[in-house]
Amino acid sequence: PMILKWMPKVVYRTRLVWISTMNKLNFDNQVLKRLPLDKEHSNHVRSVDGACFSRIKTTPLSNPVVVSYSKEALRLLGISEEDVEGEKEDFALYFSGNKLLPGSEPAAHCYCGHQFGNFAGQLGDGTVAYLGEVVNEKGVRWEVQLKGSGKTPYSRLGDGRKVLRSSIREFLCSEAMYHLGIPTTRAGSCVTSDTLVERDAFYNGKAKMERASVVSRIAPTFLRFGSFEIFKTRDPYTGRMGPSVGRLDLLHQLVDFTIEMYYPEIHKAEQEADKRVLSFFKEVALRTARLVALWQSVGFCHGVLNTDNMSIVGVTIDYGPFGFMDTHDPGHICNKSDDGGRYAYDQQPSICRWNLKKLSEALAP
């Protein structure tokens, strides 16, 4: 009788801790406050001009369940293991996009990119929802994303979903890279569901239904080289241009914001705008060089080093067709669609340099 009387109290108290933790996440969504936003508030696919972000609604999954989570990564946001275990059903709802965390504001980022050396025009977050920026108890700011949470204005012909196999790969590799000492985005959780999507995993015409899944991603920011290419003029080779071509006022706004938020020491030290941008670029180049050197040291191949997959703060982002070499092979290609070997292991340093050149062009059009 004593056990029966005591047990409900423990369950009740655990649920109170969970609700309190979620309500107290300190969201401070600066990118939505200080960068230009899309005037349309819908998820339909379109060209987005004059904006860096579009507000969206995440698309619910059927019966989301937690596959795994990283205690260390979630702790960056102030979420403990006890919080997750206390109510996994609610956690699955929040981190699948079925239910919004208090203070979060789902949005998708507009960016462009050079893909396999060619300017592709508008790309953007086609499977990702920015939830917001959490400032933890130490005063450190972390951007939180859900990858696989449904269609956005940038989904093009996609369905905005990710499947379990690719979600597990990103979850595991993000955390592995962190523990190898390599700058990277973090993976907070992996959630799967009963929602099924069709995928042709081997591109052989034998598509099958797979479980739609969502990875929560954490980083100081997910701004990338391609974020600054939305202002690009018409490319002489592809004929494409950025959706916000000619809006140098917005380019300057984005650059100033990026330096102030993520390179505050440069923002404080340099008073002249031109010198500030130059110092910023030099630091991005240095961080990128250090990052690719670390990749080479562990035999990591990114697989798709387009400008839209290069972080503006020098961390590894966008785990897609990546791979690790089992034995040393300088010409190793992990991406089967990379027919010419542009992104082979031994080409990664030079490709990062090429991407930096494109960033310099974007910063000084």
Residue pairs with C-beta under 8 A, 6 or more apart in sequence:
14 82
14 86
14 87
15 86
15 87
17 82
17 83
17 86
18 83
18 86
18 87
18 90
18 91
21 78
21 79
21 80
21 83
22 83
22 90
22 94
22 101
22 102
23 102
24 78
25 77
25 78
25 79
25 101
25 102
25 103
25 134
26 78
26 103
26 134
26 135
26 136
27 101
27 102
27 103
27 104
27 105
27 132
27 133
27 134
27 135
28 132
28 133
28 134
28 135
28 141
29 103
29 104
29 105
29 132
29 133
30 133
30 141
30 257
30 261
31 52
31 53
31 107
31 130
31 133
31 143
31 221
31 257
32 53
32 55
32 105
32 107
32 132
34 253
34 257
35 52
35 53
35 253
35 254
35 257
36 50
36 51
36 52
36 53
36 250
36 253
37 51
37 52
37 53
37 54
37 55
37 107
38 48
38 51
38 53
38 54
38 55
38 110
38 153
39 50
39 51
40 46
40 48
40 54
40 153
41 54
41 55
42 56
42 153
43 56
43 57
43 59
43 150
43 151
43 152
43 153
43 155
44 153
45 151
45 153
45 154
45 155
45 156
46 153
47 122
47 243
48 54
48 110
48 122
48 124
48 153
48 154
48 243
49 243
49 244
49 247
50 244
50 247
50 250
51 110
51 244
52 109
52 110
52 227
52 230
52 250
52 254
53 107
53 108
53 109
53 110
53 130
54 107
54 108
54 110
54 152
54 153
54 154
55 105
55 106
55 107
56 106
56 107
56 108
56 129
56 150
56 152
56 153
57 106
57 150
58 97
58 98
58 100
58 106
58 129
58 146
58 149
58 150
59 97
59 149
59 150
59 151
59 160
60 96
60 97
60 98
61 96
61 97
61 98
61 191
61 193
61 194
61 195
61 212
61 214
62 193
62 194
62 195
63 193
63 194
64 92
64 93
64 96
64 98
64 191
64 192
64 193
64 214
65 88
65 92
65 191
65 192
65 193
66 84
66 88
66 91
66 92
66 95
66 189
66 190
66 191
67 164
67 167
67 168
67 171
67 189
67 190
67 191
67 192
67 213
68 168
68 171
68 189
68 190
69 84
69 91
69 188
69 189
69 190
70 171
70 175
70 186
70 187
70 188
70 189
71 80
71 81
72 175
72 178
72 186
73 174
73 175
73 178
73 186
73 187
73 188
73 218
74 80
74 81
74 83
74 84
74 188
74 189
76 136
76 140
76 142
76 186
76 218
77 134
77 136
77 142
77 144
77 188
77 218
78 134
78 136
78 137
79 188
83 91
84 91
90 99
91 189
92 98
92 191
93 99
94 100
94 101
95 146
95 188
95 189
95 191
95 214
95 216
96 146
96 149
96 191
96 193
96 214
97 106
97 129
97 146
97 149
97 150
97 214
100 106
100 131
101 131
101 132
103 132
104 131
104 132
104 144
105 130
105 131
105 132
106 129
106 130
106 131
106 149
107 129
107 130
108 124
108 125
108 126
108 128
108 129
108 130
108 152
108 153
108 154
109 124
109 125
109 128
109 130
109 154
109 222
109 223
109 227
110 122
110 124
110 125
110 153
110 154
110 230
110 243
110 244
111 122
111 123
111 124
111 125
111 224
111 226
111 227
111 229
111 230
111 308
112 119
112 120
112 121
112 122
112 123
112 226
112 229
112 230
112 232
112 242
112 243
112 307
112 308
113 119
113 120
113 123
113 225
113 226
113 229
113 306
113 307
113 308
113 309
114 120
114 226
114 229
114 306
114 307
114 308
114 355
114 358
115 123
115 306
115 308
116 306
116 338
116 340
116 342
117 342
117 354
118 235
118 237
118 238
119 229
119 232
119 235
119 237
119 238
119 240
120 238
120 240
120 306
120 308
121 238
121 240
121 241
121 242
121 243
122 154
122 230
122 242
122 243
123 154
123 226
123 308
124 152
124 153
124 154
125 152
125 154
126 151
126 152
126 154
126 155
126 156
126 158
126 160
127 147
127 148
127 149
127 152
127 155
127 158
127 160
127 161
127 162
128 145
128 146
128 147
128 148
128 149
128 152
128 217
128 222
129 145
129 146
129 149
129 150
129 152
130 143
130 144
130 145
130 222
131 144
131 145
131 146
132 143
132 144
133 141
133 142
133 143
133 144
134 141
134 142
134 144
135 141
135 142
136 142
141 220
141 261
142 218
142 219
142 220
143 218
143 219
143 220
143 221
143 222
144 188
144 216
144 217
144 218
145 216
145 217
145 218
145 219
145 222
146 214
146 215
146 216
146 217
147 162
147 167
147 170
147 214
147 215
147 216
147 217
148 160
148 161
148 162
148 167
148 212
148 213
148 214
148 215
149 160
149 214
150 160
150 161
151 158
151 159
151 160
152 160
159 197
161 195
161 197
161 212
162 212
162 213
162 214
162 215
163 197
163 199
163 210
163 211
163 212
163 213
164 192
164 210
164 211
164 213
165 201
165 210
166 320
167 190
167 192
167 213
167 214
167 215
168 190
168 213
169 319
169 322
170 187
170 215
170 217
170 319
171 187
171 189
171 190
171 215
172 187
173 319
173 322
174 184
174 185
174 186
174 187
174 217
174 316
174 319
175 186
175 187
177 184
177 300
177 316
178 184
178 186
180 294
180 298
181 294
182 291
182 294
182 295
182 298
182 300
182 316
183 287
183 290
183 291
183 294
183 314
183 315
183 316
184 315
184 316
184 317
185 217
185 218
185 219
185 222
185 311
185 315
185 316
185 317
186 217
186 218
186 219
187 215
187 216
187 217
187 218
188 216
188 217
188 218
189 215
189 216
190 213
190 214
190 215
191 213
191 214
191 215
191 216
192 211
192 212
192 213
192 214
193 211
193 212
193 213
193 214
194 211
195 211
195 212
196 209
196 210
196 211
196 212
197 209
197 210
197 212
198 207
198 208
198 209
198 210
199 207
199 208
199 209
199 210
200 206
200 207
200 208
201 208
201 210
219 311
219 313
219 315
219 317
220 262
220 313
220 315
221 258
221 261
221 262
221 311
221 312
221 313
222 311
222 317
223 258
223 262
223 311
223 312
223 313
224 307
224 308
224 309
224 310
224 311
224 312
224 317
225 307
225 308
225 310
225 312
225 355
225 356
225 358
225 359
225 362
226 306
226 307
226 308
226 309
226 310
227 254
227 312
228 251
228 254
228 255
228 312
228 359
228 362
228 363
229 242
229 307
229 308
229 358
229 362
230 242
230 243
230 244
231 242
231 244
231 245
231 246
231 247
231 248
231 250
231 251
231 362
231 365
232 241
232 242
232 245
232 362
232 365
233 241
233 242
233 245
233 246
233 365
234 240
234 241
234 245
235 241
244 250
248 365
251 362
251 365
252 273
255 277
255 280
255 363
258 280
258 312
259 266
259 267
259 276
259 277
259 280
260 267
262 312
262 313
263 280
263 283
266 276
266 279
266 280
266 283
267 276
269 279
270 276
270 279
277 363
277 364
281 356
281 359
281 360
281 363
284 312
284 313
284 314
284 356
284 359
285 356
286 314
287 313
287 314
288 310
288 314
288 352
288 355
288 356
289 349
289 352
290 314
291 314
291 315
291 316
291 352
292 348
292 349
292 352
293 349
295 301
295 302
295 316
295 348
296 345
296 348
296 349
298 324
299 324
299 325
299 328
299 345
300 322
300 323
300 324
301 322
301 323
301 324
301 325
301 332
301 333
301 334
301 335
301 343
301 344
301 345
301 348
302 309
302 316
302 322
302 343
302 348
303 320
303 321
303 322
303 323
303 334
303 335
303 338
303 343
304 318
304 320
304 321
304 335
304 338
304 343
305 343
305 348
305 351
305 352
305 355
306 355
307 355
307 358
307 359
308 318
309 317
309 318
309 320
310 317
310 352
310 355
310 359
311 317
320 335
321 334
321 335
321 336
321 337
322 334
323 332
323 334
325 332
325 345
329 345
330 344
330 345
330 346
331 341
331 344
331 345
331 346
332 344
332 345
333 341
333 343
333 344
333 345
334 345
335 343
338 344
341 347
342 351
343 351
